[in-house]
Amino acid sequence: MKRFFLTLAALFLLQPLFCEEDDGFVEIDTPQINAENPAEENAPQNDDTPLFERPSRSFFITAGPLLLLNFGDKTESAPSPILYSLGFGADFRQNSKIPICLRASFFMNYYLYDGENARPAEIENRTATVLSFLFDGTTGKIFEFSRGKNSLFVSGGLGFLARIGFLSRGVSESDDGESGDAGSDVSKINSWFYKSARFLYPELCVSFLRAEPELLGGVRFGVESRVYIPFGSIISGNALDGMIITLSLKASF
């Protein structure tokens, strides 16, 4: 009898661990809890991972129109000409606080001599064909958007404009000129380019680049605009005569 009561007591104590169904008793499963990190599965994902990381150094090419302001008498010289410029350069220290951009570009134009200044000329009134090489360096700050896929480089610096003129095709040295003949006018034009610091151009630059790493890898495309302020004209009292404004397509790789 004593053994019987002990058996009943044991069944009574063990009853919460079982539930009764039509076909007998089954064990009740208890949910498993991650003891190490219970909230790990519900943790938010990190969306700050960059989609594109700028290289420390990259090379680029540019191409686009260039506006050369001419405040001279339009009856004696050409209106402000729109030219076309090709350029190339490199961006350095893009991951630092002080990025640096070096660039060289090329364009050409016709000039005449009006007795005092070299002025842009229309093709029918040209005396000299002038090759222009613009070398400049800027530094500033890079702003990133869209987790690195878009970047904006705002910078400033100094440009050096090297120009060399020679007699245009179809023009003879003995043709009439403001200084005596066309050959002498070309010499006056070349001399004028380097007087009164006319080769110095402080500049401002804004460059935008877009990256598509899934399609293009490290190659980026965008636009760039530069404004070159004519230091020589300002100190000579001619205000912004000779200012240069560019707008270019840009490819960086």
C-alpha positions in Angstrom: 0.0 0.0 0.0 2.8 2.4 0.8 4.4 1.8 -2.6 1.1 2.5 -4.3 0.8 6.0 -2.6 4.4 6.8 -3.5 3.7 6.0 -7.2 0.6 8.2 -7.2 2.5 11.1 -5.6 5.2 10.8 -8.3 2.7 10.9 -11.1 1.0 13.9 -9.6 4.3 15.9 -9.4 5.4 15.0 -12.9 2.0 15.8 -14.5 2.8 19.5 -15.6 5.5 18.1 -17.9 3.0 16.3 -20.0 -0.3 17.1 -21.8 -3.0 14.6 -22.6 -4.2 13.9 -26.1 -6.6 11.4 -27.4 -3.8 8.9 -28.0 -1.7 9.4 -24.9 0.8 11.9 -23.4 3.2 14.0 -25.3 6.0 16.2 -24.0 5.6 20.0 -24.2 8.4 21.7 -26.2 9.8 24.9 -24.7 11.3 27.6 -27.1 15.1 27.8 -27.2 16.6 31.2 -26.3 19.9 32.4 -27.7 21.9 32.7 -24.5 24.8 34.6 -26.1 22.8 37.4 -27.8 19.0 37.2 -27.6 18.5 40.4 -29.7 21.0 39.5 -32.4 18.4 38.5 -35.0 16.5 41.7 -34.5 19.5 44.1 -34.7 19.2 46.7 -37.5 21.5 46.4 -40.5 24.3 49.0 -41.0 23.5 51.2 -44.0 26.5 53.5 -43.7 28.9 51.2 -45.7 30.3 53.2 -48.6 29.2 52.0 -52.1 32.3 53.7 -53.6 35.6 54.6 -52.0 37.6 57.3 -53.7 41.2 56.3 -54.6 44.0 58.4 -53.2 45.0 59.4 -56.7 43.2 59.4 -60.1 43.8 60.8 -63.6 41.2 62.6 -65.7 40.5 64.2 -69.1 38.2 67.1 -69.8 36.6 68.6 -73.0 34.2 71.4 -73.5 33.5 75.1 -74.5 35.5 78.0 -73.2 34.3 81.7 -73.1 37.0 84.4 -73.4 35.7 87.8 -72.4 36.7 90.7 -74.7 35.7 94.2 -73.6 37.5 95.8 -76.6 35.8 97.9 -79.3 33.6 95.4 -81.2 34.1 97.4 -84.4 37.9 96.7 -84.2 37.9 93.2 -82.7 35.8 90.1 -82.3 32.9 89.7 -79.8 33.8 87.5 -76.8 34.7 84.2 -78.6 33.6 80.8 -77.6 36.4 78.3 -78.1 36.9 74.6 -77.4 39.4 73.3 -74.9 40.9 69.9 -74.2 42.6 69.1 -70.9 44.1 66.4 -68.8 45.3 66.2 -65.2 45.4 64.3 -61.9 43.8 64.5 -58.5 46.1 63.8 -55.6 45.5 63.2 -51.8 41.7 62.6 -52.4 41.4 60.9 -49.0 43.0 63.7 -47.1 41.7 67.0 -45.8 43.7 68.9 -48.4 43.2 67.3 -51.9 45.2 68.7 -54.8 44.3 68.9 -58.5 46.9 69.6 -61.2 45.6 70.3 -64.8 46.8 71.3 -68.2 44.5 72.4 -71.1 44.9 73.6 -74.7 42.9 75.9 -77.0 43.6 78.2 -79.9 42.3 81.5 -81.2 42.9 84.3 -83.7 44.3 87.7 -82.6 45.0 91.2 -84.0 46.9 94.2 -82.6 44.9 97.4 -82.2 47.8 99.6 -81.6 47.8 99.2 -77.8 46.4 95.7 -77.0 46.2 92.2 -78.4 42.5 91.5 -79.1 40.6 88.4 -80.2 39.9 88.6 -84.0 37.4 87.2 -86.4 38.9 85.0 -89.1 38.7 87.6 -91.8 40.5 90.2 -89.7 43.1 87.9 -88.1 46.8 88.6 -88.0 48.1 85.9 -85.7 47.1 82.4 -84.8 47.7 81.9 -81.1 48.2 78.6 -79.3 47.3 78.8 -75.7 48.4 76.4 -72.9 46.8 76.8 -69.5 48.5 75.2 -66.5 46.8 75.3 -63.2 46.7 73.9 -59.7 43.9 74.0 -57.1 43.1 72.8 -53.6 39.9 72.8 -51.6 37.4 70.4 -50.1 35.6 67.2 -51.4 31.9 66.6 -50.3 30.5 63.1 -50.7 26.8 62.1 -51.2 24.9 58.9 -51.8 27.4 56.8 -49.8 30.3 57.9 -51.9 28.8 57.5 -55.3 28.5 61.3 -55.8 31.3 63.7 -55.0 31.6 67.5 -55.3 35.1 69.1 -55.3 35.1 72.9 -54.6 38.5 74.4 -55.0 40.6 77.5 -55.8 44.1 78.1 -57.0 46.2 79.7 -59.6 46.6 79.3 -63.4 49.4 80.2 -65.8 48.4 81.0 -69.3 51.3 80.4 -71.8 50.5 81.8 -75.3 52.5 81.9 -78.5 51.4 83.5 -81.8 52.5 83.2 -85.3 51.4 84.6 -88.7 48.0 83.2 -89.7 47.8 81.2 -92.9 47.2 83.6 -95.8 48.7 86.6 -94.0 52.1 87.9 -95.2 54.6 89.7 -93.0 54.6 92.7 -95.3 50.8 93.2 -95.0 49.7 96.4 -93.4 49.6 96.4 -89.6 49.0 98.8 -86.7 52.7 98.8 -85.8 53.8 99.0 -89.4 53.3 95.6 -90.9 51.8 92.2 -89.9 55.1 90.7 -88.9 55.7 93.5 -86.4 52.1 93.1 -85.1 52.8 89.5 -84.3 55.8 90.5 -82.3 53.7 93.1 -80.4 51.0 90.5 -79.7 53.5 88.0 -78.3 55.1 90.7 -76.1 51.7 91.9 -74.9 50.8 88.4 -73.6 53.6 88.5 -70.9 53.5 92.2 -69.9 51.8 93.3 -66.6 51.4 89.7 -65.4 48.8 88.9 -68.0 49.8 85.3 -67.8 48.5 85.0 -64.1 45.0 83.8 -63.6 43.6 83.1 -60.0 40.8 80.6 -60.4 37.8 79.0 -58.8 36.7 75.4 -59.7 33.6 73.2 -59.1 33.8 69.6 -60.2 31.1 66.9 -59.9 31.7 63.2 -60.4 29.4 60.2 -60.4 30.5 56.6 -59.8 28.7 53.5 -60.9 31.0 50.8 -59.5 28.7 47.9 -60.5 29.0 48.9 -64.2 32.1 51.0 -64.5 34.4 49.9 -61.6 36.6 52.8 -60.6 35.8 55.0 -63.6 33.7 58.2 -62.9 32.0 60.7 -65.1 30.8 64.2 -64.5 31.1 67.9 -65.3 33.5 70.7 -64.3 33.4 74.5 -64.4 36.3 76.9 -63.9 36.5 80.7 -63.7 39.9 82.3 -64.4 40.3 85.9 -63.1 42.7 88.0 -65.2 45.2 89.4 -62.7 47.1 91.4 -65.3 43.9 93.1 -66.5 42.8 94.0 -63.0 46.1 95.6 -62.1 46.2 97.4 -65.4 42.8 99.0 -64.8 41.0 96.9 -67.4 38.7 95.1 -64.9 37.8 91.6 -66.0 38.8 92.0 -69.7 40.3 88.6 -70.7 38.4 86.6 -68.0 38.0 82.9 -69.0 35.0 80.7 -68.1 35.0 77.0 -68.9 32.4 74.2 -68.8 33.7 70.7 -69.5 32.7 67.1 -69.4 35.1 65.1 -67.2 36.1 61.5 -67.0 38.2 60.2 -64.1 39.9 56.9 -63.9 
